[in-house]
């Protein structure tokens, strides 16, 4: 599993997805600032990639796609996000935030590298 290749843009996608959970980083969506008290750490990226490799093999592929990362976002990130009190009192759960993050994060290579918001994330 560990030897399955992962393209640079899939790694950048996983990195940007996780980095956007960290309150205080530049270029993160406003809803993250409003709902998350504590975001995911570096191991989240490692396990998104490792899980993506396993999922790719289970689906008969020899490479990881952004769809693999998206499919694993909830199980990998759910317990790594601390929803703040205001969001929790409004009934917002980690899965809701993760869904919005997946929707808000470009998954195509050209979108990841051209979006100024994500250039700020990779510069930090």
Secondary structure by P-SEA (a helix, b strand, c coil): cccccccaaaaaaaaaaaaaaccccccccccccccccbbbcaaaaaaaaaaaaaaaaaaccccccaaaaaaaccccccccccccaaaaaacccaaaaaaaaaaaccccaaaaaacaaaaaaaac
